[in-house]
Amino acid sequence: MSSQPEDVAEADSAVEAEARETAGGLPLRVEGVRKTFGGITAVDGATFEVEEGTLTGLIGPNGAGKSTTFNCITGVHEPDGGAVYFEGEDITGARPHAIAQQGLVRTFQIAREFEEMTVLENMMLAPDHQVGESITRSVVPGLRGNVVEQERQLREDVWEMLEFFEIDHLAEEYAGNLSGGQRKLLEFARALMLDPEMMLLDEPFAGVNPSLEKKLLDRIHELREEQGLTFLLVEHDMDLIMENCEHIIVMHQGRVLDEGAPERIKNNEEVIEAYLGGEV
């Protein structure tokens, strides 16, 4: 019997292993991603990498393709070309839920909470694979104890997260009654309940007052420094990006115009022209 299938399998495994090794320290790699809508090219071959444990900024004028790129990375849109790799695995076109389960979690420009549920109820819904979701486990003798224990642990985790974001006093408040800034805090807290390795934040400070903005930034830096969480942040506030991100990616007309440290970006004439010539 020929050994070729085994050799091929070993070669494939070697390629996968090499890809993972290459991706070491690079949880996210975007290669030549393209996306069009009705003949309009929103993302045109975007290529960049995000290093592990960093706070990386993704900036550009309105219409540069930032949010569409986020959507292609997280499975909201399927790219028309190119590839997205997370922790060395090709996740191009995977479903958003599957991508989140792998540890790549995003927030949205407009918070998406359940308005007719309380803050506490919104938080309790966030974690995946809850034992209590199974009807059998809820009613069969001997298994109910597992459900009760998980619910107790979940409630403890939720309260800890609410306290971390300093919104525990809003636990019984309906999410629909929260201010825009409080909704951003709730969405961030819900996303963290999924235990991510990396978070993509889509304009998390839009509509947030300076006090809540500082609170959010403090939480981001704390999660980075203490838990090693990686962040990719879309934001229009250039000062905020320059002061908080060690690496910045600039998009213009669907492409990556430049990337590097804040000092490099703010002195790049092409970047300045892109902002002055576009709608900031």
JOUR-V327799 format. One record per pair of residues at least 24 apart in sequence whose C-alpha atoms are under 10 Angstrom apart, sorted by the first residue. I is the first residue (numbers start at 0). J is the second residue. Records with the same first field share a line. If there is no record, write none. Layout:
BEGIN
I: J, J
END
This chain:
BEGIN
15: 87, 88, 89
16: 87, 88
17: 87
18: 84, 86, 87, 88, 89
19: 84, 85, 86, 87, 88
20: 86, 87
21: 86, 87
22: 48, 49, 50, 51, 84, 85, 86, 87, 88
23: 50, 51, 86, 87
24: 48, 49, 50, 51, 52, 53, 86
25: 49, 50, 51, 52, 53, 84, 85, 86, 87, 229
26: 50, 51, 52, 84, 85, 86, 87, 88, 103, 196, 197, 229
27: 51, 72, 83, 84, 85, 86, 87, 88, 103, 197, 229, 231
28: 72, 82, 83, 84, 85, 86, 87, 88, 89
29: 68, 71, 72, 81, 82, 83, 84, 85, 89, 91
30: 80, 81, 82, 83, 84
31: 78, 80, 81, 82, 83, 254, 255
32: 68, 71, 72, 77, 78, 79, 80, 81, 82, 83, 91, 253, 254
33: 67, 68, 71, 77, 78, 79, 80, 81, 82, 253, 254
34: 64, 67, 68, 70, 71, 76, 77, 78, 79, 80, 81, 253
35: 67, 78, 79, 80
36: 79
40: 64, 252, 253
41: 65, 66, 67, 68, 252, 253, 254
42: 66, 67, 68, 71, 78, 79, 80, 250, 251, 252, 253, 254, 255
43: 68, 79, 80, 81, 251, 252, 253, 254, 255
44: 80, 81, 82, 253, 254, 255
45: 81, 82, 250, 251, 253, 254, 255, 256
46: 81, 82, 83, 248, 254, 255
47: 83, 248, 255, 257, 258
48: 83, 84, 248, 258
49: 85, 197, 229, 230, 231, 246, 247, 248
50: 229, 230, 231, 246
51: 86, 196, 197, 223, 227, 228, 229, 230
52: 196, 197, 222, 223, 224, 226, 227, 228, 229, 230
53: 197, 220, 223, 224, 227, 228, 229, 230, 231, 244, 245, 246
54: 198, 219, 220, 223, 228, 229, 230, 231, 232, 240, 243, 244, 245, 246, 247
55: 199, 229, 230, 231, 232, 233, 240, 243, 244, 245, 246, 247, 248, 259, 260
56: 199, 200, 230, 231, 232, 233, 234, 235, 237, 239, 240, 241, 243, 244, 245, 246, 247, 248, 249, 258, 259, 261
57: 199, 200, 201, 231, 232, 233, 234, 235, 240, 244, 246, 247, 248, 249, 250, 255, 258
58: 232, 233, 234, 235, 236, 237, 240, 247, 248, 249, 250, 251, 255, 258, 270, 274
59: 233, 234, 235, 237, 248, 249, 250, 251, 252, 253, 254, 255, 256, 270, 273, 274, 277, 278, 279
60: 235, 249, 250, 251, 252, 270, 273, 274, 275, 276, 277, 278, 279
61: 235, 250, 251, 252, 274, 277, 278, 279
62: 250, 251, 252, 253, 277, 278, 279
63: 249, 250, 251, 252, 253, 254, 255, 273, 277, 278
64: 250, 251, 252, 253, 254, 255
65: 201, 232, 233, 234, 249, 250, 251, 252, 253, 254, 255
66: 107, 108, 200, 201, 202, 233
67: 253
68: 250, 253, 254
69: 105, 106, 107, 199, 200, 201, 231, 232, 233
70: 95, 105, 107, 201
71: 95
72: 98, 103, 105, 199
73: 97, 98, 99, 103, 104, 105, 199
74: 98, 99
85: 197
86: 196, 197
96: 127
99: 127, 190, 193, 194, 195, 196, 197, 198
100: 126, 127, 128, 193, 194, 195
101: 193, 194, 195, 196, 197
102: 193, 194, 195, 196, 197, 198
103: 190, 193, 194, 195, 196, 197, 198, 199, 229, 230
104: 190, 191, 193, 194, 195, 196, 197, 198, 199, 200, 230
105: 186, 187, 190, 191, 195, 197, 198, 199, 200, 201, 230, 231, 232
106: 183, 186, 187, 188, 189, 190, 191, 198, 199, 200, 201, 202, 203, 232
107: 183, 186, 187, 199, 200, 201, 202, 203
108: 183, 200, 201, 202, 203, 204, 205, 206, 233, 234
109: 179, 182, 183, 186, 201, 202, 203, 205, 206
110: 179, 180, 181, 182, 183, 184, 185, 186, 187, 201, 203
111: 174, 182, 183, 185, 186
112: 174, 175, 182, 183, 185, 186, 189
113: 173, 174, 175
114: 172, 173, 174, 175, 176, 177, 182
115: 172, 173, 174, 175, 176
116: 171, 172, 173, 174, 175
117: 169, 170, 171, 172, 173, 174, 175, 176, 177
118: 161, 166, 167, 168, 169, 170, 171, 172, 173, 174, 175, 176, 177, 182, 185, 186, 189
119: 154, 157, 158, 161, 167, 169, 170, 171, 172, 173, 174, 185
120: 157, 170, 171, 172, 173, 174
121: 157, 170, 173, 174, 185, 186, 188, 189
122: 153, 154, 156, 157, 158, 160, 161, 170, 185, 186, 188, 189, 190, 191, 192
123: 150, 153, 154, 156, 157, 158, 189, 192
124: 153, 189, 192
125: 157, 186, 188, 189, 190, 191, 192, 193
126: 153, 157, 189, 190, 191, 192, 193, 194
127: 192, 193, 194
129: 153
153: 192
156: 192
157: 188, 189, 192
160: 185, 187, 188, 189, 191, 192
161: 185, 188, 189
162: 188
163: 188, 218
164: 188, 211, 214, 215, 217, 218
165: 214
178: 206, 207
179: 204, 205, 206, 207, 208
180: 204, 205, 206, 207, 208, 209, 210, 211, 212, 215
181: 207, 208, 211
182: 207
183: 207, 211, 212, 215
184: 211, 212, 214, 215, 218
187: 215, 218, 219
191: 222
194: 228
195: 228, 229
196: 226, 227, 228, 229, 230
197: 223, 227, 228, 229, 230, 231
198: 228, 229, 230, 231, 232
199: 229, 230, 231, 232, 233
200: 230, 231, 232, 233, 234
201: 231, 232, 233, 234
202: 232, 233, 234, 235, 236
203: 232, 233, 234
204: 233, 234, 235, 236, 239
205: 234, 235, 236
212: 239
216: 243
219: 243
235: 279
236: 279
237: 261, 265, 279
241: 265
249: 273
251: 277
252: 277
END
